[in-house]
Amino acid sequence: MYELEAEALLARLRWPETIQCPCCGHDSGYTLNIRNVQRRRYKCKKCRRQFSVTKGTILEGVRAPLSCWVATVKWACAQGTTAQRPCDLCERVGVGPRAADNAITRLFYAQNRDPLRSLILANSPSKMCITKALTERLCLQGLNWEHVLTALLQTSPPNAPKP
Ligand SMILES: [Zn+2]
């Protein structure tokens, strides 16, 4: 998957109707046409700030290409994925060890918070068992990967100021 395709997918999941500004919440964002950028930029008509599709989300500031993130989430959601350590991710998705470690850390953080936590619990046959497992392993197997990506885009980064 090419980078712009992955970016477009995330934009569609984050803003199914109109592009909402992560800075002021206004829904009049538009796409900027800038050449030679790796990630598409957006601009708010109201506060005039520029932002990316990951701004204000758990994926903000990730170094790995967004296409790697899409692949990582697909991998973590795949049925029959048993081992879920950073080294498995390096092998399956082809990301470097630091990026893999970072991806796993962010997924762990997100799965202990809503809306991903609710999504996992709603799809789990045994809530007691899964609540304990959430802190120990990734619990994304069998989930719809588009739903998981959407949940990640609704999760704030760990050190974000409260809105
Ligand atoms: Zn704005």
Boltz pocket constraint, residues with backbone or C-beta under 6 A from the ligand:
constraints:
  - pocket:
      binder: B
      contacts: [[A, 21], [A, 22], [A, 23], [A, 24], [A, 25], [A, 26], [A, 44], [A, 45], [A, 46], [A, 47], [A, 48], [A, 49]]
      max_distance: 6.0
